[in-house]
Amino acid sequence: MSSEQNLITTWLSFTRIHAELSNELDRMLQARHQTTLNEFYVLLFLSNTPEKKLRLLELQQLVGLSQSAMSRLSVRMENKSCGVIQRLGLENDRRGVCATITDRGEIRLQEILDTVNETLEKSFKKGDIDTVLKLFVHAKDGLFKE
């Protein structure tokens, strides 16, 4: 098998594993916390910033959503989810909006993290994820060195 075919095979394995894990995480989060995977990502990304806030544009890029999807998600998280985030206008840019995680959001994130870690630990034991990731990185590095 050529290195290009190996790279494509590795990529397809990586995307299949990613999709399976994402679906399993989303299913577990919905069942246990009535939370989506994207809502988890928003809480995680906000919590991991020094000021506990990000512009919605930055969140949109990190989560991988369109502008309108990020806007709808942030409204839901501010209202439906008991105020786990708060949206604020930016002082120096009237068009800009940022989101900040609330104390309630931090508590919710900690509850959710247990489920995420448990689900990932079970999934990692099931498959050869480490092997596939190493193959992917190796193939990627080899492709860019040529």
Backbone bond lengths (Angstrom), bond angles and torsions (degrees), N, CA, C in turn:
res aa  C-N    CA-C-N  psi(-1)  N-CA   C-N-CA  omega(-1)  CA-C   N-CA-C  phi
1 M - - - 1.464 - - 1.529 108.05 -
2 S 1.318 116.89 132.06 1.455 120.53 179.31 1.520 110.41 -70.25
3 S 1.319 115.83 162.16 1.473 119.51 -179.39 1.529 110.88 -64.83
4 E 1.335 117.22 -30.47 1.465 119.83 177.66 1.520 111.29 -69.61
5 Q 1.345 117.19 -40.27 1.460 120.59 176.61 1.521 110.28 -66.52
6 N 1.339 116.14 -38.68 1.464 121.23 177.78 1.527 110.18 -62.30
7 L 1.320 116.64 -41.58 1.462 120.80 179.14 1.523 110.78 -62.99
8 I 1.327 117.49 -43.84 1.461 121.16 179.96 1.525 110.54 -65.70
9 T 1.323 117.32 -43.05 1.464 121.13 177.79 1.521 110.56 -61.35
10 T 1.324 116.33 -43.94 1.471 120.57 178.60 1.519 110.51 -64.06
11 W 1.342 116.46 -42.22 1.460 120.15 178.71 1.519 111.15 -60.63
12 L 1.332 116.55 -45.31 1.460 120.18 179.87 1.530 111.00 -62.89
13 S 1.313 117.66 -39.20 1.472 121.08 176.44 1.523 110.21 -64.20
14 F 1.314 116.26 -43.87 1.469 121.22 -179.98 1.531 110.38 -61.15
15 T 1.329 117.46 -46.49 1.465 119.49 -177.79 1.526 111.68 -68.28
16 R 1.342 116.94 -34.60 1.469 120.21 177.45 1.528 109.96 -64.63
17 I 1.329 116.08 -46.36 1.467 120.42 179.81 1.528 110.06 -63.74
18 H 1.320 116.92 -42.77 1.466 120.86 179.12 1.528 110.45 -60.04
19 A 1.320 116.75 -45.72 1.470 120.61 -179.61 1.525 110.93 -63.86
20 E 1.321 117.01 -43.61 1.466 120.29 179.18 1.524 111.45 -62.38
21 L 1.333 116.64 -45.02 1.470 120.06 179.19 1.525 111.37 -65.39
22 S 1.320 116.67 -42.79 1.465 119.94 179.30 1.525 110.90 -61.31
23 N 1.330 116.66 -43.70 1.462 120.34 178.78 1.524 111.60 -63.73
24 E 1.322 116.81 -42.62 1.473 120.58 179.33 1.533 110.82 -65.36
25 L 1.323 117.01 -43.81 1.470 120.21 177.61 1.522 110.81 -61.24
26 D 1.313 116.87 -45.39 1.456 120.83 -179.34 1.529 110.51 -62.00
27 R 1.326 116.25 -43.12 1.470 120.75 179.33 1.536 110.85 -62.19
28 M 1.322 117.13 -45.42 1.469 121.02 -179.12 1.530 111.26 -66.56
29 L 1.330 116.88 -41.31 1.470 120.20 -179.80 1.525 111.02 -66.12
30 Q 1.323 116.61 -39.01 1.470 120.30 178.01 1.524 110.03 -65.37
31 A 1.338 116.58 -44.60 1.469 121.01 -176.29 1.530 111.98 -67.27
32 R 1.316 117.20 -42.33 1.466 120.45 -173.61 1.527 114.90 -92.84
33 H 1.333 116.10 -29.09 1.469 118.42 -172.10 1.527 114.13 -129.86
34 Q 1.346 117.13 1.44 1.455 121.58 -175.77 1.537 110.40 50.42
35 T 1.315 114.52 43.49 1.461 123.23 -177.12 1.526 108.28 -130.28
36 T 1.325 116.53 143.02 1.458 120.23 176.85 1.529 109.82 -89.99
37 L 1.319 115.11 165.01 1.457 120.14 177.33 1.524 110.46 -62.59
38 N 1.329 117.68 -39.24 1.470 120.44 178.23 1.528 111.64 -64.25
39 E 1.326 117.61 -37.43 1.470 120.04 176.39 1.525 110.28 -63.82
40 F 1.330 116.28 -40.36 1.470 119.96 175.65 1.519 110.45 -59.67
41 Y 1.342 116.90 -46.77 1.464 120.06 -179.95 1.523 111.60 -58.20
42 V 1.326 117.07 -43.00 1.467 120.36 -179.97 1.531 109.99 -59.84
43 L 1.326 116.95 -48.51 1.468 120.24 179.41 1.527 111.23 -61.27
44 L 1.321 116.68 -42.88 1.464 121.03 -178.65 1.520 111.34 -63.84
45 F 1.334 116.95 -48.85 1.462 120.39 -178.51 1.525 111.49 -63.65
46 L 1.330 117.20 -40.73 1.467 119.79 177.68 1.526 111.01 -65.18
47 S 1.307 116.87 -43.30 1.461 121.31 -178.30 1.524 112.21 -64.65
48 N 1.329 116.64 -30.34 1.463 120.64 -176.15 1.526 114.17 -84.72
49 T 1.325 117.64 0.46 1.462 119.52 177.44 1.524 109.31 -93.94
50 P 1.328 117.48 148.92 1.469 119.94 -178.37 1.533 113.61 -57.93
51 E 1.319 117.32 -39.18 1.466 120.24 -178.30 1.526 112.92 -93.53
52 K 1.346 116.87 0.27 1.469 122.92 -179.75 1.524 111.91 61.73
53 K 1.341 116.42 29.96 1.462 119.69 177.20 1.516 110.14 -151.30
54 L 1.330 114.29 154.47 1.458 122.82 177.78 1.521 108.88 -146.62
55 R 1.318 115.69 153.82 1.460 119.84 171.07 1.519 108.01 -65.69
56 L 1.332 116.92 147.57 1.457 120.04 178.47 1.530 111.07 -59.68
57 L 1.320 117.14 -32.77 1.456 120.98 177.87 1.532 110.62 -61.94
58 E 1.326 116.89 -42.37 1.464 120.50 178.26 1.537 110.57 -66.02
59 L 1.323 116.81 -43.99 1.457 120.75 177.60 1.526 110.69 -60.50
60 Q 1.304 115.65 -42.77 1.465 121.28 179.54 1.525 109.72 -56.15
61 Q 1.309 117.22 -45.23 1.459 121.04 -179.29 1.529 111.73 -69.24
62 L 1.323 117.37 -40.49 1.461 120.77 -179.73 1.530 112.31 -66.18
63 V 1.323 116.49 -40.67 1.460 121.32 -177.53 1.528 110.74 -82.23
64 G 1.333 116.76 -25.60 1.460 120.35 179.25 1.514 113.33 85.70
65 L 1.320 116.23 38.72 1.459 121.55 -179.51 1.520 110.18 -113.34
66 S 1.318 115.83 162.27 1.461 120.52 172.50 1.525 108.17 -75.07
67 Q 1.319 116.05 167.59 1.467 120.52 -179.92 1.527 110.82 -61.21
68 S 1.314 117.36 -43.66 1.463 119.72 -178.09 1.531 111.04 -69.36
69 A 1.335 117.78 -38.11 1.474 120.41 178.24 1.524 110.47 -65.67
70 M 1.336 117.13 -39.35 1.470 120.14 178.88 1.520 110.34 -66.71
71 S 1.317 116.54 -38.92 1.460 120.52 178.25 1.524 110.84 -62.60
72 R 1.328 116.89 -47.22 1.476 120.63 178.81 1.528 111.22 -62.32
73 L 1.334 116.24 -42.85 1.465 120.30 -179.64 1.527 111.01 -62.98
74 S 1.314 117.29 -43.06 1.465 119.65 -178.54 1.528 111.67 -66.87
75 V 1.326 117.34 -36.46 1.468 120.48 176.48 1.525 110.12 -63.85
76 R 1.345 116.26 -45.28 1.474 120.12 177.94 1.523 111.43 -60.54
77 M 1.320 116.25 -42.84 1.468 119.54 -176.96 1.528 111.67 -69.89
78 E 1.299 116.70 -29.45 1.463 120.29 177.67 1.528 110.04 -75.10
79 N 1.315 117.59 -38.58 1.465 122.00 -175.82 1.524 112.65 -94.86
80 K 1.318 117.33 -65.56 1.466 123.69 -172.71 1.522 112.60 -61.54
81 S 1.285 117.76 -41.76 1.454 121.53 -171.29 1.528 112.89 -88.25
82 C 1.313 116.03 30.55 1.472 120.31 176.56 1.518 113.33 60.04
83 G 1.306 116.17 34.20 1.454 119.33 174.56 1.514 115.29 71.01
84 V 1.336 118.14 46.47 1.465 120.27 179.12 1.525 111.82 -77.04
85 I 1.338 116.07 -20.18 1.463 120.29 171.18 1.520 107.85 -132.49
86 Q 1.312 114.08 164.93 1.467 120.71 174.72 1.520 106.79 -132.66
87 R 1.329 115.61 134.30 1.460 120.70 177.42 1.518 108.64 -97.02
88 L 1.327 115.70 137.26 1.454 121.73 -178.23 1.518 109.77 -134.70
89 G 1.320 115.59 144.86 1.457 119.34 172.73 1.515 109.60 -76.07
90 L 1.316 116.16 153.96 1.465 120.54 178.75 1.523 109.47 -90.45
91 E 1.306 116.00 136.16 1.468 120.68 -177.74 1.529 112.03 -61.45
92 N 1.336 116.58 -42.12 1.462 120.24 -174.09 1.529 113.75 -92.05
93 D 1.335 117.53 -0.67 1.463 121.01 -179.22 1.529 108.14 -148.69
94 R 1.324 116.58 101.12 1.468 120.33 -175.54 1.523 113.08 -63.59
95 R 1.327 116.64 -25.28 1.457 119.65 179.81 1.525 111.72 -80.64
96 G 1.325 117.04 -23.15 1.450 121.17 -175.81 1.524 112.71 -80.62
97 V 1.310 115.20 145.53 1.460 121.97 177.87 1.517 107.19 -131.69
98 C 1.311 115.07 138.22 1.458 118.36 174.84 1.518 108.67 -120.80
99 A 1.312 114.09 162.94 1.464 120.61 177.50 1.521 107.29 -121.28
100 T 1.303 114.61 144.13 1.457 120.56 176.27 1.520 108.54 -129.76
101 I 1.312 116.20 145.11 1.456 120.04 178.86 1.534 107.96 -83.01
102 T 1.304 116.47 137.49 1.466 121.69 179.68 1.525 109.20 -91.14
103 D 1.326 115.97 171.36 1.467 120.19 175.60 1.528 110.10 -58.68
104 R 1.309 115.44 -40.50 1.470 120.74 177.40 1.529 110.73 -62.10
105 G 1.319 116.23 -37.50 1.459 121.01 177.78 1.517 112.35 -66.43
106 E 1.330 116.66 -38.81 1.474 120.92 177.70 1.530 110.61 -63.62
107 I 1.327 116.48 -42.08 1.468 120.80 178.61 1.529 109.52 -64.03
108 R 1.315 116.12 -44.87 1.470 121.29 179.78 1.520 110.68 -61.81
109 L 1.328 116.87 -41.50 1.462 121.16 179.18 1.527 110.50 -60.29
110 Q 1.324 117.45 -43.10 1.465 120.13 179.75 1.526 111.33 -62.22
111 E 1.321 117.25 -39.36 1.471 121.03 177.24 1.533 110.16 -63.66
112 I 1.314 116.14 -42.66 1.458 122.17 -176.93 1.533 111.19 -69.70
113 L 1.322 116.90 -35.93 1.466 120.61 -177.87 1.525 112.11 -59.07
114 D 1.323 117.67 -34.67 1.466 120.18 177.53 1.530 110.62 -60.14
115 T 1.313 116.50 -44.28 1.469 121.18 179.44 1.519 110.82 -66.71
116 V 1.317 117.38 -42.45 1.467 121.28 179.99 1.527 109.71 -62.07
117 N 1.319 117.21 -48.87 1.463 120.33 -179.25 1.524 111.87 -62.87
118 E 1.307 116.90 -42.13 1.472 121.22 178.79 1.532 110.56 -61.89
119 T 1.311 116.76 -45.46 1.461 121.61 -179.21 1.528 111.00 -64.56
120 L 1.319 116.91 -43.17 1.466 120.14 179.83 1.523 111.43 -66.34
121 E 1.325 117.28 -40.96 1.468 120.51 178.92 1.523 110.60 -60.88
122 K 1.321 117.89 -43.95 1.461 121.54 178.44 1.526 110.33 -64.16
123 S 1.317 117.29 -42.96 1.458 121.41 -178.05 1.523 111.97 -67.78
124 F 1.319 116.79 -40.81 1.463 119.74 -179.71 1.523 111.35 -65.26
125 K 1.310 117.46 -32.17 1.459 120.24 178.34 1.521 111.15 -71.65
126 K 1.329 117.13 -27.62 1.464 121.31 -176.36 1.527 112.43 -72.62
127 G 1.304 118.48 -36.22 1.459 120.26 -170.80 1.502 113.26 -123.81
128 D 1.298 113.80 -176.34 1.456 121.03 178.94 1.523 109.43 -101.22
129 I 1.309 116.31 51.61 1.457 120.25 -175.27 1.522 111.52 -62.13
130 D 1.328 116.83 -44.29 1.466 119.22 179.32 1.522 111.25 -58.33
131 T 1.308 116.75 -41.75 1.461 121.31 179.64 1.522 110.80 -63.63
132 V 1.309 116.90 -45.69 1.465 120.52 -179.65 1.526 110.59 -63.85
133 L 1.324 117.22 -42.50 1.460 119.97 179.49 1.529 111.31 -64.00
134 K 1.323 116.98 -41.36 1.468 120.40 177.94 1.522 110.71 -63.69
135 L 1.333 116.74 -42.35 1.462 120.06 177.00 1.522 110.91 -61.33
136 F 1.324 116.01 -42.02 1.454 120.79 -179.46 1.533 110.65 -62.92
137 V 1.327 116.42 -47.10 1.467 120.63 179.80 1.526 109.88 -63.87
138 H 1.329 116.96 -43.40 1.461 121.20 179.25 1.529 110.66 -61.09
139 A 1.310 116.94 -46.96 1.460 121.41 179.86 1.524 110.57 -63.62
140 K 1.322 116.58 -41.23 1.474 121.32 179.72 1.528 109.86 -63.88
141 D 1.323 116.70 -47.11 1.471 120.34 179.32 1.517 111.13 -61.21
142 G 1.335 117.15 -42.22 1.461 120.84 179.25 1.504 112.40 -64.02
143 L 1.323 116.97 -36.40 1.464 121.12 -178.94 1.524 110.66 -66.62
144 F 1.333 117.00 -39.78 1.465 119.50 -176.21 1.530 112.49 -82.14
145 K 1.327 118.15 -14.17 1.467 120.88 178.93 1.519 111.27 -84.34
146 E 1.336 116.85 -20.16 1.470 119.88 -176.77 1.492 112.32 -72.40
